[in-house]
Amino acid sequence: MAARASSDAATSEVAPPGSQEGADAIAAAESSSSSNSISPDGHHDGGCGSSSIDPDDLERTAAPLLRVLVAAPALAALVWGQIDAGDATALRAVHPFLTTAVAGVPWRASLPQRLVSLPRWRAAFPAALGVVLWPGIGDADAVVASLPSGLEELNVRDCEGITARVSFGHLRALKKLVCRDIAVGDATVASLPPGLQELHVEWCKGITASVSFGHLRALNKLDCGGTAVGDAAVASLPPGLEELIVGNCRGITVGVLFGHLRALRKLRCYSTAVGDAAVASLPAGLEELNVGGCSISEGVTFGHLAALKKLVCWEAVVGDAAVASLPPGLQELYMWECSGITAGVSFHHLVALKKLICCETAVGDAAVATLPLGLEDLDMSNAYGGYRIVRITAGVSFGHLRALKRLRCVSTAVGDAAVAVLPPGLEDLDVRGCKGITAGVSFAHLPALRNLDGESFGR
């Protein structure tokens, strides 16, 4: 991903139209030679690795580029906002004017190159506001301790040298920290500055059930999936939190509640013991919910979640009543292997539904008939070659689904008649294992079809 720079900071480093500095830079670039290329030893790499721009190409284009940067500051800001650290490294080698401009760009932690040498990185990009540490960097704790206090974004994901003793306490301006699958623990979390807004500590084995996030009052996104986080840690979360991922957290019990998180918009608590009480405690403004593999019952209701746009609920006993309780504004519904779903389930009230995944459930022809006209993506498959749970028959019709773009009904009774009424806008069709599809089937009425899976034709 290209590193994004703020327009105002980038523009301030570009000489104004007609300035002597800009004129001198253009003149020098027009007479530049190959002596400006990046040295083989990486002296000009800014501590971030090799460049993606050919130095020879830059030599030929340096003068036009400088003209743009000097004459059009606003356009120059857009240029800095689109290039990455490797490109910036090459630009630094072309002319001192560009070196100065690059140094003033507030690079973020979205740099595709990773920091290898802290001194060189600081010398090359002194205005940088974010950085990604190379996983193999030596003495990683010391490198973190030496990072500038004004840093706002830091990614130390997979850095093997980070230990449980590392502290981020000196990074008082830190807004985002990513440290997936490393040795950080409760003490590290305790050292984080109160202004932190986004934290990723998923699969960090040092995070225990005793961890507290109570001091992170500005936190709006937390991913601590795959850790020992439990009910107490959830209770410590600030009320302004908007996105929470606690999937695979073994400390989450059926007694956990989310009622204090009134700003919560997205919750992923899959593969935990979350139950009906937890669902009932969720705020009305919740937009996305993943309770796959949880302990919710057939009697669970989602009726109070009026803003819900996406629900993921797999390997559960939820049934027809739960579907009936869903709000009409729901756009995506994933309910595979839900044993409570019967052939009598209805989706008629879900008028905004765009995507429905209900693999290995007992849905039938009647349920298909209740699907909204605007549905675009439908998957009603059985496990390929496995036990057939989906009840749709050879008489099923998808003809009313004129907006349908993708249909999967693997290993079902779907046949030639169902294919014949599919809408002309269909782009993706998977009918593998459908014994009702014969060698005489025709797809001529599907001009938009791009992907077709159906190796069993004619068998």
Secondary structure, DSSP 4 states (H G I P E B T S, - for coil): -PPP--HHHHHHTSPPTT-HHHHHHHHHHHT--GGGSPPTT-TTSTTS---SS-HHHHHHHHHHHHHHHHH-HHHHHHHHHH--HHHHHHHHTT-HHHHHHHHTS---TT-SS-B--HHHHHHH-TT--EEEB-TT-TTHHHHHHHS-TT--EEE-TT-TT--TT---TT-TT--EEE-TTSS-BHHHHHTS-TT--EEE-TT-TB--TT---TT-TT--EEE-TTS--BHHHHHTS-TT--EEE-TT-TB--TT---TT-TT--EEE-TTS---HHHHHTS-TT--EEE-TTS---TT---TT-TT--EEE--SS--BHHHHHTS-TT--EEE-TT-TB--TT---TT-TT--EEE-TTS---HHHHHTS-TT--EEE-PPPTTS-------TT---TT-TT--EEE-TTSS-BHHHHHTS-TT--EEE-TT-TB--TT---TT-TT--EEE-TTTT-
